[in-house]
Amino acid sequence: MLTKAVMTSLCATRQAPVNVAARGIANIPAHEYHIRFDQRVGRKRPAQDVLDRFKRLNNGMWIHAHPGRHKLRYMKDETWQKTSLYYETCTKEQCEILDKLMTPYWLRQKHYPNDPYSAYHVRHNINSPRVDDRGNFVRERKKILMDDITSQRFFPDC
């Protein structure tokens, strides 16, 4: 029979199995801005949280529903109840972050029959969209061609 001291020393030396550094999707905090990669293939994975909460329009902008639109609706006034059902557009920085979290498949234009978002796909009073039909970012401002004298004066080749 083993003594109590021997039993405790044996239990103390026994260690838990070593965890492998392969973190799954569920272990990563949702508030981080991170790009996910498939552990087996090594390709980029789209963030499922982004696909669930946001909608990418054909012009490159992202929209999302008003947060908290179903919380305590009976306590809110009529104006809030009406405007909370609208969609909100993301800022330019947020759109760039969401584009980085997506794969090229989700950056392409999608055309659906009876699309409820068809009114949001067109940007009014803006000449150039941010994204072309391939999903590549295009220049917002056109390049300015200068004459040689002006370019040498302000941009000397050092």
C-alpha positions as CSV (number, residue, x, y, z in Angstrom):
1,M,0.0,0.0,0.0
2,L,1.3,3.4,-0.9
3,T,1.5,6.1,1.7
4,K,-0.4,9.4,1.4
5,A,2.9,11.4,0.8
6,V,3.8,9.1,-2.1
7,M,0.3,9.4,-3.6
8,T,0.4,13.2,-3.5
9,S,3.9,13.3,-5.0
10,L,2.8,11.0,-7.9
11,C,-0.3,13.1,-8.5
12,A,1.7,16.3,-8.4
13,T,4.2,15.1,-11.1
14,R,1.4,14.1,-13.4
15,Q,0.6,16.9,-15.8
16,A,-2.4,17.6,-18.0
17,P,-2.1,16.8,-21.7
18,V,-0.4,19.5,-23.7
19,N,-2.8,21.6,-25.8
20,V,-1.9,22.0,-29.4
21,A,-1.5,25.6,-30.6
22,A,-4.2,25.1,-33.3
23,R,-7.0,27.5,-32.1
24,G,-10.4,26.9,-33.6
25,I,-12.8,29.5,-34.7
26,A,-14.8,29.3,-31.5
27,N,-11.8,30.2,-29.3
28,I,-11.1,33.5,-31.0
29,P,-12.8,36.5,-29.5
30,A,-15.5,38.0,-31.7
31,H,-14.4,41.6,-31.0
32,E,-11.0,41.2,-32.7
33,Y,-10.5,42.4,-36.2
34,H,-8.7,39.3,-37.5
35,I,-8.5,37.4,-40.7
36,R,-9.2,33.7,-40.4
37,F,-7.3,31.0,-42.3
38,D,-8.4,27.4,-42.8
39,Q,-6.1,25.1,-40.8
40,R,-6.1,22.3,-43.3
41,V,-5.9,24.2,-46.7
42,G,-4.3,27.4,-45.5
43,R,-6.6,29.7,-47.5
44,K,-8.4,32.7,-46.1
45,R,-11.8,32.0,-44.6
46,P,-14.7,34.5,-44.6
47,A,-15.7,35.7,-41.2
48,Q,-19.1,34.2,-40.6
49,D,-20.1,36.9,-38.1
50,V,-19.7,39.5,-40.9
51,L,-21.8,37.5,-43.3
52,D,-24.5,37.2,-40.6
53,R,-24.7,40.8,-39.6
54,F,-23.7,42.8,-42.7
55,K,-24.7,43.0,-46.4
56,R,-22.2,44.0,-49.1
57,L,-23.7,46.1,-51.8
58,N,-22.7,45.9,-55.4
59,N,-21.0,49.3,-55.2
60,G,-18.6,48.1,-52.5
61,M,-20.4,49.6,-49.5
62,W,-21.6,47.6,-46.5
63,I,-24.9,48.1,-44.7
64,H,-26.2,46.6,-41.5
65,A,-29.4,46.8,-39.5
66,H,-29.9,49.2,-36.7
67,P,-28.5,47.6,-33.5
68,G,-31.1,47.0,-30.8
69,R,-34.0,47.5,-33.1
70,H,-36.1,44.8,-31.4
71,K,-35.2,45.8,-27.8
72,L,-38.1,47.2,-25.7
73,R,-39.9,48.6,-28.7
74,Y,-43.0,49.3,-26.6
75,M,-41.1,51.8,-24.6
76,K,-39.8,53.8,-27.5
77,D,-41.5,56.6,-29.4
78,E,-42.9,56.3,-32.9
79,T,-40.0,58.1,-34.5
80,W,-37.5,55.7,-33.1
81,Q,-39.7,52.7,-34.0
82,K,-39.9,54.0,-37.6
83,T,-36.2,54.9,-38.1
84,S,-34.9,51.8,-36.3
85,L,-36.1,49.6,-39.2
86,Y,-33.8,51.5,-41.6
87,Y,-30.4,50.2,-42.6
88,E,-27.2,52.0,-41.7
89,T,-24.2,52.3,-44.0
90,C,-20.7,51.7,-42.7
91,T,-17.9,54.2,-42.9
92,K,-15.1,54.0,-45.4
93,E,-12.7,52.6,-42.7
94,Q,-15.3,50.0,-41.6
95,C,-15.9,49.0,-45.3
96,E,-12.1,48.4,-45.7
97,I,-11.9,46.3,-42.6
98,L,-14.9,44.2,-43.7
99,D,-13.4,43.7,-47.1
100,K,-10.2,42.4,-45.6
101,L,-12.2,39.8,-43.6
102,M,-13.9,38.5,-46.7
103,T,-12.7,36.2,-49.5
104,P,-12.8,37.3,-53.2
105,Y,-16.0,35.4,-53.7
106,W,-17.9,37.6,-51.4
107,L,-16.3,40.8,-52.9
108,R,-17.9,40.1,-56.3
109,Q,-21.2,41.6,-57.3
110,K,-24.2,39.4,-56.7
111,H,-27.4,39.6,-58.6
112,Y,-30.6,38.1,-57.1
113,P,-34.2,38.0,-58.4
114,N,-36.5,40.3,-56.3
115,D,-33.6,41.6,-54.3
116,P,-34.8,43.6,-51.3
117,Y,-31.6,45.6,-51.3
118,S,-31.9,46.8,-54.9
119,A,-32.6,50.4,-53.9
120,Y,-29.3,50.5,-51.9
121,H,-27.0,49.2,-54.7
122,V,-26.9,52.6,-56.6
123,R,-24.9,55.5,-55.1
124,H,-26.5,58.8,-56.1
125,N,-24.5,61.9,-56.8
126,I,-21.2,60.0,-56.8
127,N,-19.4,59.7,-60.1
128,S,-17.0,56.8,-59.4
129,P,-17.7,53.7,-57.4
130,R,-15.1,52.5,-54.9
131,V,-15.0,49.0,-56.4
132,D,-15.1,47.8,-60.0
133,D,-16.9,44.8,-61.3
134,R,-14.0,42.5,-60.3
135,G,-13.9,43.6,-56.7
136,N,-10.7,45.7,-57.0
137,F,-10.5,49.1,-55.5
138,V,-10.4,51.9,-58.0
139,R,-8.9,55.4,-57.5
140,E,-11.3,57.9,-56.1
141,R,-9.4,60.8,-57.7
142,K,-7.9,60.8,-61.1
143,K,-4.2,61.4,-61.7
144,I,-3.3,64.9,-62.6
145,L,-1.0,65.3,-65.5
146,M,1.5,68.2,-64.9
147,D,3.8,69.8,-67.3
148,D,7.5,69.3,-66.8
149,I,8.3,72.7,-65.3
150,T,5.7,72.2,-62.5
151,S,6.7,68.7,-61.8
152,Q,10.4,69.5,-61.5
153,R,9.6,72.5,-59.3
154,F,7.5,70.7,-56.7
155,F,8.7,67.1,-57.2
156,P,12.4,67.1,-57.8
157,D,14.0,63.7,-58.4
158,C,16.5,63.3,-55.6
